[in-house]
Amino acid sequence: MTIRADNLLRDLPAARPAGVPDELFTTLAEGGGARVERIVSTGQASPDGFWYDQGWAELVLVVQGSAGLRIEADADVRTLGPGDWVMIPAGARHRVEWTQTDPPTVWLAVHFPPDGR
């Protein structure tokens, strides 16, 4: 068994890197059907009309920055800041409306099977 450690706020881009239109995804751990990743957003949002509709559950936590998350079943956009988290069940359509650029928005996302195992 190897113990790994780091800091979620290490090596963040000062701004959106030139030529990199997408968020930066780093898998921190995975196993047993689950995946934990760091996502760094620098002003990205879901494309117009696009909805995530995933076959797995996802817990997202904003560590730094802020973001607007829309869940299709909700009337309003949720504004998330440091420490705010949302549990998104499998099949719940959702999208990112906006993300803060300075400082970058850092998310911790945990993906796991829809039955929670």
N, CA, C and O atoms as a MOPAC input file, in Angstrom:
PM7 MOZYME 1SCF
protein

 N      0.84600 1    -1.17600 1     0.00000 1
 C      0.00000 1     0.00000 1     0.00000 1
 C      0.89500 1     1.24400 1     0.00000 1
 O      1.82300 1     1.35700 1     0.80100 1
 N      0.60100 1     2.16100 1    -0.90100 1
 C      1.34400 1     3.40700 1    -0.98700 1
 C      0.47100 1     4.54500 1    -0.50000 1
 O     -0.65800 1     4.71600 1    -0.95800 1
 N      0.99800 1     5.31900 1     0.42800 1
 C      0.27400 1     6.49100 1     0.91100 1
 C      0.62500 1     7.65500 1     0.01000 1
 O      1.79600 1     7.93600 1    -0.24300 1
 N     -0.41100 1     8.32900 1    -0.47300 1
 C     -0.22100 1     9.49600 1    -1.34100 1
 C     -0.80200 1    10.70300 1    -0.64400 1
 O     -1.78700 1    10.59300 1     0.08500 1
 N     -0.19200 1    11.86700 1    -0.86800 1
 C     -0.69200 1    13.11200 1    -0.27900 1
 C     -0.29800 1    14.27000 1    -1.17800 1
 O      0.71600 1    14.21700 1    -1.87400 1
 N     -1.10700 1    15.31000 1    -1.15400 1
 C     -0.82000 1    16.51900 1    -1.91600 1
 C     -1.75500 1    17.60200 1    -1.39800 1
 O     -2.35700 1    17.44900 1    -0.33500 1
 N     -1.87800 1    18.68600 1    -2.13700 1
 C     -2.75200 1    19.79100 1    -1.76000 1
 C     -3.60900 1    20.13600 1    -2.96800 1
 O     -3.08300 1    20.31900 1    -4.06600 1
 N     -4.93400 1    20.22700 1    -2.78000 1
 C     -5.84400 1    20.50900 1    -3.90200 1
 C     -5.58500 1    21.86500 1    -4.54300 1
 O     -5.96300 1    22.08500 1    -5.69400 1
 N     -4.95000 1    22.77100 1    -3.81800 1
 C     -4.73000 1    24.12400 1    -4.33900 1
 C     -3.33000 1    24.32300 1    -4.90600 1
 O     -2.95200 1    25.44800 1    -5.23200 1
 N     -2.57100 1    23.26600 1    -5.02400 1
 C     -1.21600 1    23.34600 1    -5.58600 1
 C     -1.27300 1    23.35300 1    -7.12300 1
 O     -2.10200 1    22.68000 1    -7.73600 1
 N     -0.37900 1    24.12200 1    -7.71200 1
 C     -0.20100 1    24.15300 1    -9.17500 1
 C     -1.45600 1    24.57000 1    -9.93500 1
 O     -1.78700 1    23.98800 1   -10.96800 1
 N     -2.14600 1    25.57500 1    -9.42100 1
 C     -3.31800 1    26.09700 1   -10.12600 1
 C     -2.87600 1    27.09600 1   -11.18400 1
 O     -1.92400 1    27.84500 1   -10.96500 1
 N     -3.55300 1    27.11900 1   -12.32800 1
 C     -3.21700 1    28.12500 1   -13.33600 1
 C     -3.61200 1    29.51200 1   -12.84900 1
 O     -4.63200 1    29.66500 1   -12.17700 1
 N     -2.81400 1    30.52800 1   -13.18200 1
 C     -3.14000 1    31.90500 1   -12.80300 1
 C     -4.36100 1    32.38400 1   -13.58300 1
 O     -5.12000 1    33.22400 1   -13.09900 1
 N     -4.54700 1    31.85900 1   -14.76800 1
 C     -5.68500 1    32.19200 1   -15.62700 1
 C     -5.89300 1    30.99400 1   -16.54900 1
 O     -5.13800 1    30.02300 1   -16.49800 1
 N     -6.91200 1    31.07200 1   -17.38300 1
 C     -7.14300 1    29.97400 1   -18.32700 1
 C     -5.92800 1    29.86600 1   -19.23800 1
 O     -5.58800 1    30.82100 1   -19.93600 1
 N     -5.26900 1    28.70100 1   -19.23500 1
 C     -4.10100 1    28.53600 1   -20.09100 1
 C     -4.45700 1    28.73100 1   -21.56300 1
 O     -5.50500 1    28.27200 1   -22.01700 1
 N     -3.59700 1    29.40200 1   -22.29700 1
 C     -3.82700 1    29.65300 1   -23.72000 1
 C     -4.04100 1    28.33300 1   -24.45200 1
 O     -3.29000 1    27.37700 1   -24.26200 1
 N     -5.06700 1    28.29200 1   -25.28400 1
 C     -5.34700 1    27.11100 1   -26.07700 1
 C     -6.00400 1    25.97800 1   -25.30200 1
 O     -6.16900 1    24.88300 1   -25.84100 1
 N     -6.38900 1    26.21700 1   -24.03200 1
 C     -7.02800 1    25.18300 1   -23.22500 1
 C     -8.44500 1    25.64200 1   -22.90200 1
 O     -8.66100 1    26.33000 1   -21.90400 1
 N     -9.41700 1    25.26500 1   -23.74400 1
 C    -10.78000 1    25.72900 1   -23.51900 1
 C    -11.51400 1    24.97000 1   -22.41900 1
 O    -12.53100 1    25.43900 1   -21.90900 1
 N    -10.99600 1    23.79700 1   -22.05500 1
 C    -11.70900 1    22.93900 1   -21.12100 1
 C    -11.16200 1    23.05300 1   -19.70200 1
 O    -10.07100 1    23.57200 1   -19.46800 1
 N    -11.95200 1    22.55500 1   -18.77600 1
 C    -11.51800 1    22.47500 1   -17.39500 1
 C    -10.37700 1    21.45100 1   -17.29100 1
 O    -10.20000 1    20.60700 1   -18.16900 1
 N     -9.61500 1    21.54600 1   -16.20600 1
 C     -8.51900 1    20.60900 1   -15.97400 1
 C     -8.98000 1    19.55300 1   -14.97900 1
 O     -9.38300 1    19.88800 1   -13.86500 1
 N     -8.92700 1    18.28400 1   -15.36500 1
 C     -9.37200 1    17.17300 1   -14.53900 1
 C     -8.16400 1    16.35400 1   -14.10400 1
 O     -7.33200 1    15.98500 1   -14.93300 1
 N     -8.06200 1    16.06700 1   -12.80300 1
 C     -7.00200 1    15.22900 1   -12.27100 1
 C     -7.63300 1    14.16200 1   -11.39400 1
 O     -8.28300 1    14.48200 1   -10.39900 1
 N     -7.45000 1    12.89400 1   -11.75300 1
 C     -7.95200 1    11.80400 1   -10.92500 1
 C     -7.02900 1    11.64800 1    -9.73000 1
 O     -5.82500 1    11.44800 1    -9.89000 1
 N     -7.59200 1    11.73900 1    -8.53300 1
 C     -6.81900 1    11.62000 1    -7.30200 1
 C     -6.80800 1    10.19200 1    -6.77500 1
 O     -5.80800 1     9.73800 1    -6.21900 1
 N     -7.90900 1     9.49200 1    -6.94700 1
 C     -8.01800 1     8.10300 1    -6.47800 1
 C     -9.18000 1     7.44700 1    -7.19700 1
 O    -10.13100 1     8.11500 1    -7.60300 1
 N     -9.09600 1     6.12700 1    -7.35300 1
 C    -10.21600 1     5.37600 1    -7.90100 1
 C    -10.12400 1     3.92700 1    -7.48800 1
 O     -9.03800 1     3.38400 1    -7.28300 1
 N    -11.27100 1     3.31800 1    -7.37000 1
 C    -11.34000 1     1.91300 1    -6.99700 1
 C    -12.71700 1     1.59300 1    -6.45900 1
 O    -13.43400 1     2.47300 1    -5.98100 1
 N    -13.07900 1     0.32700 1    -6.54200 1
 C    -14.36200 1    -0.10800 1    -6.02200 1
 C    -15.54300 1     0.55800 1    -6.70300 1
 O    -16.61100 1     0.69800 1    -6.10700 1
 N    -15.35400 1     0.97100 1    -7.95200 1
 C    -16.42400 1     1.62400 1    -8.69300 1
 C    -16.53700 1     3.11500 1    -8.43700 1
 O    -17.42500 1     3.76600 1    -8.98700 1
 N    -15.64400 1     3.67800 1    -7.60300 1
 C    -15.67800 1     5.11400 1    -7.30700 1
 C    -14.44400 1     5.80900 1    -7.89500 1
 O    -13.40000 1     5.18900 1    -8.10200 1
 N    -14.59300 1     7.09600 1    -8.15400 1
 C    -13.48100 1     7.91600 1    -8.64700 1
 C    -13.54400 1     9.27100 1    -7.95000 1
 O    -14.61300 1     9.87100 1    -7.84200 1
 N    -12.40300 1     9.74700 1    -7.48200 1
 C    -12.29400 1    11.06100 1    -6.85800 1
 C    -11.40400 1    11.90900 1    -7.75300 1
 O    -10.30600 1    11.49600 1    -8.12400 1
 N    -11.89200 1    13.10700 1    -8.09800 1
 C    -11.08100 1    13.95100 1    -8.97200 1
 C    -11.12000 1    15.40700 1    -8.54700 1
 O    -12.07900 1    15.88000 1    -7.93900 1
 N    -10.04500 1    16.09900 1    -8.88900 1
 C     -9.98900 1    17.54900 1    -8.74000 1
 C    -10.31100 1    18.13400 1   -10.10500 1
 O     -9.77200 1    17.70300 1   -11.12400 1
 N    -11.19700 1    19.12300 1   -10.11000 1
 C    -11.53700 1    19.83100 1   -11.34200 1
 C    -11.18500 1    21.29900 1   -11.12000 1
 O    -11.57700 1    21.89000 1   -10.11300 1
 N    -10.45300 1    21.87900 1   -12.05000 1
 C    -10.10600 1    23.29600 1   -11.97900 1
 C    -10.79500 1    24.00300 1   -13.14000 1
 O    -10.55000 1    23.69300 1   -14.30600 1
 N    -11.65700 1    24.95500 1   -12.80500 1
 C    -12.40400 1    25.73000 1   -13.79500 1
 C    -11.88700 1    27.16500 1   -13.79000 1
 O    -11.65600 1    27.75400 1   -12.73400 1
 N    -11.71200 1    27.70600 1   -14.96700 1
 C    -11.23700 1    29.08700 1   -15.10300 1
 C    -12.16100 1    29.84100 1   -16.05600 1
 O    -11.74700 1    30.32200 1   -17.11100 1
 N    -13.43300 1    29.92600 1   -15.64600 1
 C    -14.42000 1    30.64300 1   -16.45400 1
 C    -15.23900 1    29.77200 1   -17.37600 1
 O    -16.06400 1    30.29100 1   -18.12800 1
 N    -15.04200 1    28.46300 1   -17.34800 1
 C    -15.81000 1    27.58900 1   -18.23500 1
 C    -17.25500 1    27.46100 1   -17.76900 1
 O    -17.57500 1    27.68800 1   -16.60200 1
 N    -18.11100 1    27.09600 1   -18.70200 1
 C    -19.52000 1    26.81300 1   -18.45000 1
 C    -19.94500 1    25.73600 1   -19.44700 1
 O    -19.29400 1    25.53200 1   -20.47100 1
 N    -21.02600 1    25.06400 1   -19.13900 1
 C    -21.55500 1    24.08000 1   -20.08000 1
 C    -22.02700 1    24.78800 1   -21.34500 1
 O    -22.55900 1    25.89600 1   -21.26500 1
 N    -21.84300 1    24.17500 1   -22.50300 1
 C    -22.32400 1    24.79000 1   -23.75100 1
 C    -23.84200 1    24.99300 1   -23.70500 1
 O    -24.55400 1    24.25000 1   -23.02900 1
 N    -24.32000 1    25.99100 1   -24.42000 1
 C    -25.76000 1    26.25400 1   -24.49600 1
 C    -26.50800 1    24.98400 1   -24.87900 1
 O    -26.13400 1    24.29900 1   -25.83100 1
 N    -27.55800 1    24.67400 1   -24.14100 1
 C    -28.39700 1    23.52300 1   -24.44200 1
 C    -27.85200 1    22.18400 1   -23.97600 1
 O    -28.54100 1    21.17100 1   -24.09300 1
 N    -26.61700 1    22.15000 1   -23.44300 1
 C    -26.01100 1    20.89200 1   -23.00700 1
 C    -26.37300 1    20.59500 1   -21.55900 1
 O    -26.34700 1    21.48600 1   -20.71000 1
 N    -26.71200 1    19.33000 1   -21.27800 1
 C    -26.99700 1    18.86700 1   -19.91800 1
 C    -26.19400 1    17.61300 1   -19.65700 1
 O    -26.17100 1    16.70500 1   -20.48700 1
 N    -25.52700 1    17.55100 1   -18.49500 1
 C    -24.94000 1    16.29200 1   -18.04900 1
 C    -26.09700 1    15.38600 1   -17.64000 1
 O    -27.02300 1    15.82200 1   -16.95700 1
 N    -26.04000 1    14.12800 1   -18.05900 1
 C    -27.04300 1    13.13400 1   -17.69600 1
 C    -26.27400 1    11.83800 1   -17.47900 1
 O    -26.19000 1    10.99800 1   -18.37500 1
 N    -25.72200 1    11.68100 1   -16.30200 1
 C    -24.75100 1    10.64000 1   -16.01600 1
 C    -25.40200 1     9.39100 1   -15.43800 1
 O    -26.42600 1     9.46600 1   -14.75800 1
 N    -24.80600 1     8.26400 1   -15.71400 1
 C    -25.27900 1     6.99400 1   -15.19200 1
 C    -24.70800 1     6.67700 1   -13.81500 1
 O    -24.86700 1     5.55800 1   -13.32700 1
 N    -24.05900 1     7.62200 1   -13.19300 1
 C    -23.48800 1     7.44500 1   -11.85900 1
 C    -23.86000 1     8.64000 1   -10.99700 1
 O    -24.20900 1     9.70300 1   -11.50900 1
 N    -23.78200 1     8.45800 1    -9.68400 1
 C    -24.02700 1     9.54800 1    -8.74100 1
 C    -22.73900 1    10.36100 1    -8.60600 1
 O    -21.64100 1     9.86000 1    -8.85000 1
 N    -22.89800 1    11.62600 1    -8.21300 1
 C    -21.73300 1    12.50100 1    -8.08500 1
 C    -21.95300 1    13.47300 1    -6.93000 1
 O    -22.99000 1    14.12900 1    -6.83800 1
 N    -20.96400 1    13.54900 1    -6.06100 1
 C    -20.94900 1    14.56600 1    -5.02800 1
 C    -19.89500 1    15.58200 1    -5.45000 1
 O    -18.74500 1    15.21700 1    -5.69700 1
 N    -20.28000 1    16.86100 1    -5.53600 1
 C    -19.31600 1    17.90800 1    -5.88100 1
 C    -19.21800 1    18.88300 1    -4.71600 1
 O    -20.21900 1    19.24000 1    -4.09600 1
 N    -17.99000 1    19.30700 1    -4.43200 1
 C    -17.68100 1    20.25100 1    -3.36500 1
 C    -16.81200 1    21.34500 1    -3.95300 1
 O    -15.79900 1    21.05600 1    -4.58900 1
 N    -17.19500 1    22.60600 1    -3.74800 1
 C    -16.35100 1    23.71600 1    -4.18000 1
 C    -15.34900 1    23.99300 1    -3.05900 1
 O    -15.73000 1    24.26500 1    -1.92000 1
 N    -14.07100 1    23.92000 1    -3.40000 1
 C    -12.98900 1    24.13800 1    -2.44700 1
 C    -12.55300 1    25.60200 1    -2.47000 1
 O    -12.25200 1    26.18800 1    -1.43000 1
 N    -12.52500 1    26.18200 1    -3.66500 1
 C    -12.09500 1    27.56800 1    -3.86800 1
 C    -12.87900 1    28.14500 1    -5.03400 1
 O    -13.27800 1    27.41600 1    -5.94200 1
 N    -13.09800 1    29.45000 1    -5.01000 1
 C    -13.81100 1    30.10500 1    -6.09600 1
 C    -15.30900 1    29.97700 1    -5.91600 1
 O    -15.80200 1    29.80300 1    -4.80200 1
 N    -16.03400 1    30.06600 1    -7.03300 1
 C    -17.48700 1    29.94100 1    -6.98400 1
 C    -17.98800 1    29.50400 1    -8.35600 1
 O    -17.28900 1    29.59800 1    -9.36500 1
 N    -19.23500 1    29.02000 1    -8.34800 1
 C    -19.81900 1    28.50900 1    -9.58800 1
 C    -21.33300 1    28.55700 1    -9.48600 1
 O    -21.90100 1    28.57900 1    -8.39400 1
 N    -21.96900 1    28.57500 1   -10.64200 1
 C    -23.41800 1    28.46700 1   -10.72900 1
 C    -23.76000 1    27.10200 1   -11.29400 1
 O    -23.35300 1    26.77100 1   -12.40800 1
 N    -24.50000 1    26.31100 1   -10.54200 1
 C    -24.89100 1    24.96900 1   -10.94300 1
 C    -26.39900 1    24.92900 1   -11.11100 1
 O    -27.14000 1    25.29400 1   -10.19800 1
 N    -26.85200 1    24.49000 1   -12.26900 1
 C    -28.28400 1    24.35500 1   -12.51400 1
 C    -28.64000 1    22.87800 1   -12.53800 1
 O    -28.04400 1    22.08900 1   -13.27100 1
 N    -29.61800 1    22.52400 1   -11.72700 1
 C    -30.20700 1    21.18800 1   -11.74200 1
 C    -31.53500 1    21.34700 1   -12.48000 1
 O    -32.33900 1    22.20700 1   -12.12000 1
 N    -31.77400 1    20.53500 1   -13.50100 1
 C    -32.95800 1    20.70700 1   -14.33700 1
 C    -34.24600 1    20.73000 1   -13.51800 1
 O    -35.17200 1    21.46900 1   -13.85400 1
 N    -34.32200 1    19.94200 1   -12.45900 1
 C    -35.55000 1    19.86200 1   -11.65700 1
 C    -35.76000 1    21.08300 1   -10.75900 1
 O    -36.83900 1    21.23700 1   -10.18700 1
 N    -34.76200 1    21.94800 1   -10.62300 1
 C    -34.86300 1    23.12900 1    -9.76700 1
 C    -35.15700 1    24.36800 1   -10.60000 1
 O    -34.74100 1    24.45800 1   -11.75500 1
 N    -35.86100 1    25.30600 1   -10.02500 1
 C    -36.19500 1    26.54200 1   -10.73300 1
 C    -35.01400 1    27.50100 1   -10.81200 1
 O    -34.88400 1    28.24600 1   -11.78300 1
 N    -34.15600 1    27.48800 1    -9.80000 1
 C    -33.08600 1    28.48100 1    -9.71600 1
 C    -31.71000 1    27.86000 1    -9.86100 1
 O    -31.51200 1    26.67400 1    -9.59700 1
 N    -30.76400 1    28.68600 1   -10.28500 1
 C    -29.35600 1    28.29000 1   -10.33000 1
 C    -28.82700 1    28.33200 1    -8.90400 1
 O    -29.07500 1    29.29100 1    -8.17300 1
 N    -28.10200 1    27.29700 1    -8.51100 1
 C    -27.47600 1    27.26400 1    -7.18700 1
 C    -26.11800 1    27.94300 1    -7.28800 1
 O    -25.29900 1    27.56100 1    -8.12400 1
 N    -25.87000 1    28.93200 1    -6.46000 1
 C    -24.55800 1    29.55500 1    -6.38400 1
 C    -23.76700 1    28.83000 1    -5.30900 1
 O    -24.17800 1    28.78200 1    -4.15000 1
 N    -22.63400 1    28.26900 1    -5.69800 1
 C    -21.79800 1    27.50500 1    -4.78500 1
 C    -20.50400 1    28.25500 1    -4.51700 1
 O    -19.89100 1    28.79500 1    -5.43800 1
 N    -20.09100 1    28.28900 1    -3.27100 1
 C    -18.82700 1    28.88800 1    -2.87000 1
 C    -18.03900 1    27.89500 1    -2.04500 1
 O    -18.46300 1    26.75000 1    -1.88700 1
 N    -16.89300 1    28.31300 1    -1.51300 1
 C    -16.04400 1    27.40900 1    -0.74600 1
 C    -16.81600 1    26.70500 1     0.38000 1
 O    -17.47200 1    27.34000 1     1.20500 1
 N    -16.71300 1    25.39500 1     0.38000 1
 C    -17.37700 1    24.58000 1     1.38800 1
 C    -18.75100 1    24.08500 1     0.98300 1
 O    -19.27800 1    23.17000 1     1.61600 1
 N    -19.35500 1    24.66300 1    -0.06000 1
 C    -20.68000 1    24.21800 1    -0.51100 1
 C    -20.54700 1    22.93200 1    -1.32300 1
 O    -19.64700 1    22.79500 1    -2.15200 1
 N    -21.45300 1    22.00000 1    -1.07100 1
 C    -21.45200 1    20.74900 1    -1.81000 1
 C    -22.87900 1    20.39000 1    -2.22100 1
 O    -23.85700 1    20.84000 1    -1.62500 1
 N    -22.95500 1    19.56700 1    -3.25500 1
 C    -24.24000 1    19.09200 1    -3.77900 1
 C    -24.08400 1    17.61500 1    -4.12500 1
 O    -23.09700 1    17.21100 1    -4.73900 1
 N    -25.05900 1    16.82400 1    -3.72700 1
 C    -25.11900 1    15.40600 1    -4.09200 1
 C    -26.06200 1    15.29300 1    -5.27500 1
 O    -27.25100 1    15.58600 1    -5.15200 1
 N    -25.54500 1    14.87200 1    -6.41600 1
 C    -26.32700 1    14.77500 1    -7.64800 1
 C    -26.58700 1    13.29600 1    -7.93900 1
 O    -25.64800 1    12.56400 1    -8.25200 1
 N    -27.83100 1    12.84300 1    -7.84400 1
 C    -28.12500 1    11.43500 1    -8.11100 1
 C    -27.89200 1    11.08300 1    -9.58700 1
 O    -27.92800 1    11.95100 1   -10.45900 1
 N    -27.65800 1     9.81500 1    -9.84100 1
 C    -27.53900 1     9.34600 1   -11.22200 1
 C    -28.79300 1     9.74800 1   -11.98900 1
 O    -29.90500 1     9.62800 1   -11.47300 1
 N    -28.61900 1    10.22200 1   -13.21900 1
 C    -29.75200 1    10.58400 1   -14.06700 1
 C    -30.32100 1    11.97000 1   -13.83200 1
 O    -31.22300 1    12.38800 1   -14.55800 1
 N    -29.82100 1    12.69800 1   -12.83700 1
 C    -30.31200 1    14.06500 1   -12.59400 1
 C    -29.59200 1    15.00700 1   -13.56900 1
 O    -28.38700 1    15.23800 1   -13.46200 1
 N    -30.35100 1    15.53400 1   -14.50400 1
 C    -29.73900 1    16.41300 1   -15.50700 1
 C    -29.29300 1    17.71700 1   -14.84300 1
 O    -30.03900 1    18.33800 1   -14.08500 1
 N    -28.04800 1    18.11300 1   -15.15100 1
 C    -27.47500 1    19.31400 1   -14.54900 1
 C    -26.45700 1    19.93100 1   -15.49700 1
 O    -25.98400 1    19.29100 1   -16.43600 1
 N    -26.13300 1    21.19400 1   -15.22600 1
 C    -25.16400 1    21.90400 1   -16.05700 1
 C    -24.47300 1    22.97800 1   -15.22700 1
 O    -25.00400 1    23.43500 1   -14.21500 1
 N    -23.29400 1    23.36900 1   -15.66500 1
 C    -22.55700 1    24.45700 1   -15.02000 1
 C    -22.87100 1    25.73000 1   -15.79500 1
 O    -22.56800 1    25.82500 1   -16.98400 1
 N    -23.47700 1    26.70800 1   -15.12600 1
 C    -23.84800 1    27.97300 1   -15.77200 1
 C    -22.66600 1    28.92800 1   -15.87800 1
 O    -22.53700 1    29.64300 1   -16.87200 1
 N    -21.80500 1    28.94800 1   -14.87100 1
 C    -20.63600 1    29.82900 1   -14.86600 1
 C    -19.66400 1    29.36900 1   -13.79100 1
 O    -20.05200 1    28.69000 1   -12.84000 1
 N    -18.39000 1    29.74300 1   -13.94900 1
 C    -17.38400 1    29.50700 1   -12.91600 1
 C    -16.52200 1    30.75000 1   -12.78200 1
 O    -16.27900 1    31.46800 1   -13.75200 1
 N    -16.07000 1    30.98500 1   -11.57400 1
 C    -15.19700 1    32.12300 1   -11.29000 1
 C    -13.83100 1    31.87800 1   -11.92100 1
 O    -13.34700 1    30.74700 1   -11.96900 1
 N    -13.21700 1    32.96200 1   -12.40700 1
 C    -11.90900 1    32.83000 1   -13.04100 1
 C    -10.74900 1    33.19200 1   -12.11800 1
 O     -9.67200 1    32.60600 1   -12.22600 1
 N    -10.95100 1    34.13600 1   -11.22200 1
 C     -9.85400 1    34.61200 1   -10.37300 1
 C    -10.34600 1    34.78100 1    -8.94700 1
 O    -11.04300 1    35.75400 1    -8.65900 1
 N    -10.01100 1    33.87700 1    -8.05000 1
 C     -9.14900 1    32.72700 1    -8.29100 1
 C     -9.89900 1    31.64800 1    -9.05700 1
 O    -11.12700 1    31.67800 1    -9.13500 1
 N     -9.17200 1    30.70100 1    -9.62000 1
 C     -9.83700 1    29.60300 1   -10.31400 1
 C    -10.78800 1    28.87600 1    -9.36700 1
 O    -10.56700 1    28.83700 1    -8.15600 1
 N    -11.83100 1    28.31000 1    -9.92400 1
 C    -12.75600 1    27.50100 1    -9.13100 1
 C    -12.19800 1    26.08500 1    -9.06200 1
 O    -11.93000 1    25.45900 1   -10.08700 1
 N    -12.02900 1    25.59500 1    -7.84600 1
 C    -11.50500 1    24.24600 1    -7.62800 1
 C    -12.62300 1    23.41100 1    -7.02400 1
 O    -13.18800 1    23.75500 1    -5.98600 1
 N    -12.92600 1    22.31500 1    -7.69100 1
 C    -13.95800 1    21.38500 1    -7.25600 1
 C    -13.30300 1    20.08200 1    -6.80100 1
 O    -12.25300 1    19.69700 1    -7.31500 1
 N    -13.92200 1    19.41200 1    -5.84200 1
 C    -13.60300 1    18.03200 1    -5.52800 1
 C    -14.85000 1    17.24700 1    -5.91000 1
 O    -15.93700 1    17.50500 1    -5.39300 1
 N    -14.69100 1    16.29600 1    -6.81200 1
 C    -15.83100 1    15.50700 1    -7.28900 1
 C    -15.61500 1    14.04100 1    -6.94900 1
 O    -14.53800 1    13.48800 1    -7.17100 1
 N    -16.65800 1    13.42300 1    -6.40800 1
 C    -16.62400 1    11.99700 1    -6.10200 1
 C    -17.72600 1    11.34000 1    -6.92100 1
 O    -18.90700 1    11.64100 1    -6.75100 1
 N    -17.32400 1    10.43900 1    -7.81100 1
 C    -18.25800 1     9.71300 1    -8.68200 1
 C    -18.36500 1     8.28100 1    -8.15100 1
 O    -17.35800 1     7.64500 1    -7.83900 1
 N    -19.60000 1     7.78800 1    -8.05400 1
 C    -19.75900 1     6.42000 1    -7.56600 1
 C    -21.01800 1     5.80900 1    -8.18100 1
 O    -21.87000 1     6.52400 1    -8.71000 1
 N    -21.12600 1     4.47600 1    -8.10700 1
 C    -22.27800 1     3.80600 1    -8.71800 1
 C    -23.59400 1     4.34200 1    -8.19300 1
 O    -23.66800 1     4.81100 1    -7.05700 1
 N    -24.63500 1     4.27500 1    -9.01000 1
 C    -25.92600 1     4.85000 1    -8.63000 1
 C    -26.54500 1     4.23600 1    -7.38000 1
 O    -27.36200 1     4.87800 1    -6.72000 1
 N    -26.16800 1     3.00400 1    -7.04600 1
 C    -26.75000 1     2.38000 1    -5.86000 1
 C    -25.95700 1     2.67400 1    -4.58900 1
 O    -26.28900 1     2.17200 1    -3.51500 1
 N    -24.89700 1     3.49800 1    -4.71500 1
 C    -24.12100 1     3.90900 1    -3.55000 1
 C    -23.09900 1     2.89500 1    -3.07900 1
 O    -22.51600 1     3.05700 1    -2.00700 1
 N    -22.87400 1     1.85500 1    -3.86000 1
 C    -21.88200 1     0.83800 1    -3.46800 1
 C    -20.60800 1     0.99700 1    -4.22900 1
 O    -19.66800 1     0.22800 1    -4.02600 1

